[in-house]
Amino acid sequence: MSHPRQFSPGMIRSLEVLVAVAETGQMRSGAMLLGLSQPAASHHIAALEREFGLVLLDRSTRPARLTHAGTRLHAQAVRILNAMVDMETEMRRTGRPSISMLRVGVQASVATTVTAPLVTLVKNRYGVEDMTLHAGQSGDHERLLRTKTADLAITSDPFLDLDGLERHGVLRESFLLVLPAADRGPVDSLDAVQARLPLVRFADTTYAGRLIMQQLRRLRFEPDRVIQADRSSMITSCVAKGMGFSLLTPTLLIDGMVENMALRICPLPVAGLSRALTVVARKGELLDLPAAVAEETRTVLLSQVARFVGDIGSQAVRVEES
């Protein structure tokens, strides 16, 4: 009688690493996605190669690419990990009133504001025992959802091209014109502002940066002096020091206003530039928790905008429910 093959206890984790490396295209990025060091991720890949006696990564290329065997194993790994998620979902629904584990991606610009209220919500209302939060940009959230290393994301990109997701609107907010407090120049046009100050904006590597530049090109506004950064706090600190002006939404301003940065906030002299925040989760896995997270996020953000940004911020925000 033949016995089933005994795989190593770390096999599932190694398969997660393989999928992360394949999805991100780099060992370093795949390791960061899973919270591992690059040597640890390499160790997992090497363990898989020893287990199957096959070379899974072509290390002669930069970045390393999956071999034919690696591509085949990646497809199997995705199916196995999906099946495990399905199993966990089924068990959550069978005789368990609470969700034991939750992994959340949070838009970096609102992470400081919403983290504590959300942890309180999911622990008290849903009995979540183990919660992991990842702050990042929408591109980070997409990778987390694709590789199933996050259950839910609060993000500025609804990922409409991804199937099997449920989406709950949080809010939509218009961009505002943000200048140094000492600036007293005219604000009736962006051209007038950029004549005296460089534009400090989100980098092209971020969803917000790409969104802003698409809208500005539509308006035929091409700033000739630009400073780029990938965090709203970096942008507001530059503006507060008189280094330029920016276009930011009310929630993007919260951190800077909390830190009492000296800013002049005005309505944007052009229309149509806005962003939405959405809670995105894998469909049907978390009961009504995603909708509750969207509601709590909305409540917290509206309160903080009113408190720190004032009427001009509140008027630029509108509720965007599911």
N, C-alpha and C positions, 0 to 999 in steps of 0.2 A: 504494500500500500504506500503510495507516494504521499509525502507531507507537503503542505503549502509552504512556499518560500517565506522565510522570515526576513523582513526588511528592517533596517536600522530604525531606532526610535525617532531619530531626527529627520527621517525621510520627508515628512510633510513640510517641515521648515525649509529643507533643501529645495523642494519643488517650488515653494513660494519664492525663494531667492531666484531660481531659474526663470520663473515667470516675470519677476520684477526686472531682472537684467534684460530679458527679451523685450519687455514692453518699453523700457526707458532707453535701451540701446547702449547702455554703458554699465560696467561693473560698479563704478563709483556711484552713479545715480541710482541704480537698483539697490545698492546697500543703504544709501541715505533714505530711500523710500521706506525701507523696513526698519530703520533705526539701527543699522549694523555698521560696523567698520568695514572698509574695503577688504582687508585680509580675512575677516570673518565670512564675508560673502564668497570670496574666492575659495575658502575652505569648504563651504557647502557645495559649490560647483564641483570641486575636486572629489568630494565624497560621492556625489552622484556618478562621476566618471568611474570611480573605483567600483561602485555598486554594480554598474552595468557593463564595465569593461569597454567603454566607448569614449571617444573624444567628443565633447559636447560644444566646446568653444574653440574657434579658430583664433588662436592667440597671436598669429603672425600678422593680423590686421589691426589697425587702430581706428576706431575702437574694435575690440574683439567681436566676432560675429558667430552666430550659431552655425554649427555644421549641419549636415543633413540629419544626422542622428539627433542633434540638439533640437532641430526644428520639429522632428517627430515627437520627441519627448515633451517639448513645450506644449504641443497640441494635447497630448495625453494629460499633462499636468494641469492645464486649464480645466479639462473635463473633471479631473479628480477634485480639484479645489472647489469648482462649482458644485459638484455633488456634495461635498462636505458642508458648504454653505446651505444648500438645500436641506441637508439632514439637520443642521442646527436650527434652521427656520421651522422645520416640521416639529422638532422637539420643543421649540419655544411655544408652539401653538398647542402642544399636547400636554394638558394638565399643569401648565406653568402660568401663574398669573403675572409674572414679572419677566423682564429681560435682564439676563445676568451680566452680559457684556455689551459694551457699545464703543465703537471707534468712530470719531467725528473729525472731519476736516473743517476748519473755521477760517473764513477770510481774514487775512492778517490785519487788515485795517480796523476790524471790529472785535478782534479776538480778546483784547484786554477788557473791553466793555462787557462782552456777553458771556465770557467763560464761567465766572462764578455763579451767575443766575441759572445758567443751563445745567451746570453740575448739580446745583440744588434741586432743580426741577426733576431731572431724570432719576436722581437717587430717591427723592421723597415720593414722587408720584408713581414711578415705574419700578422702583426697587432695584435699579441697576447697581451691581456690586463692583464691577470693574469697568472703568471708563478711561479711554485714551483720547487725547485731543492733539491734533496737528494744526498749527497755524501755518498758513501759506497762501499762495496765489491760486487762481482758478485752474491754472495748468497743473499745479500740484494735486488739486482735488480730483481732476480728471484721471490722473494716473492712479490715485488711491482707489477710486471707484472702479476703474477698469481692472485693476489687479485684485480687487476685492479685499483690500487692506483697510478700507473704510466702509462703514455701514451707511453713513449720512454725511452730507456736506452743506455748510452755509456758505454760499458762493455767489459771485457776480456773473457767472456764466451758467445758464440752465442746462447746457449740454444736450441740446435738442437732437443731436445726431446719435446719442446713445439710447439704445432700446432698453426696456425693462426697468425704467426709473419712474418714480412718482415725484411730482414737483409741487411745492407749496410756496406761493409768493409771500414775501416778507414786506417789501416796500419798494417804491421807485422814487428816486431823488434826482433833482436837477443839479447840475454843476453850478457853482458860484465862482465869482472872481475874487481871488485872495491876494492881497498886497501887503507890503510892510506897513505897520501902523503909522509910521512917519510919512508915508507917501500921501500927497494931497493933489496929485495930478488928475487930469480928466479920465473918466472911466466909461465914456460913451461909446468907445470902440476899442477892439483889441489892438488895432494898429496904433492908436494913440498910446496905449499902455506899453506896447513893445518898443516904441520909440525911445522910451526911457529905461526899460527894465527887460532883462532876459526872461524867457519862459522857463520855469522850473516844473517839470512834468514827470509823470510815470514813464519808466523806460519802455522801449519797444518790446522787451521780453515779457511784459505783463499784459494781461487782458485789458486793464484800464488804459494803459499807454496806447495800445493799438486802437481801442475804441475812440479815445480822444483825438488821435491823429486822423482817423477816418473822417470824423465829424469836421475837424478843422480844414481838411483838404476839400470837403464838400463846400465849405464856406469860403474857399480860396484864400485861406489864411495860412501863410507859410512863414513861421517865425525864423528869423535869421540867427538868433542866439538862443541856445537851449542848454539847460542842465537837466540830466536825467537821473532818476533814482527809483528804486523798486519798493520803497516803503513810504507811507504817507507822513510818518513822523520825520523822516529825512527831508521831505519836501517842505513841510511847514517850518522846520528849523531853519532851512535856507532862506525862506521868504521872511521869517521873523528877523533875520540878521540883515535884511536889506539886499540880498543877493539876486532877487528877481520876483516875479509874480507867478501865480499858478491858477489852475482851474481844478477845484476840488468840490466834492459833494459834502453835505452836512455831516454824514457819518465819518467821512474821511478827515473831518476837522476836529472830531471829539478829542482825540489824544493830544493834539496841539493846544486846544483850549483848556483842557484839564491841567496842562503844564504851564498855563498862563503865558503862552507865547503871544507876543505883541503883533496882532494881525488886523488888517483892515478888510472887512468882508462886504462885498457889494454884489448886487444881482449881475448875472452875466449879460453883457450887451448883445448876445445872440441867443436865438431860441433853438430848442431841439436837442440839446446835449444833456443826456441823463444816463443813469445806470440803475439796474434793478438788482436786488438781493433776493435769492431764492434758496429754499431748503430742498435739497435733492437727495433722494434715498432710493435704495433698491425696492422695487414695488412689492408691497404686501408682506414685508419681513418684520416690520416693527410696529404693527397694529396702528394706533393713532398717535404714536410718539412723534413722527416727523411733523404732523400738523401742529402738535402742541409746542414743539421746538420753534416752528415758524412764528406762532403766536407770541411766545415768550420773547423771542428775539426782537420782534416788532415792538412789543411793549417797552422793552429795555431801551432800544435805540431811540424811539420817539421821546422817551423821558429824558435821555441824556442829551439829545439834540436841543430840546427845549431849554434844558438847564444851562448848557455850555455855549451853544451857538445862538440861541435866542430866537426871536420872531422870524428873522430873515431865514434861519435854518428850517424852522417848522413849516414855513410857507413853501419851502422848496421840496418838501417830502409829501408823498401821498401813499396811502395804504394800497397794497397790491395783493389782495388775498387770492386764494386758489379759486 
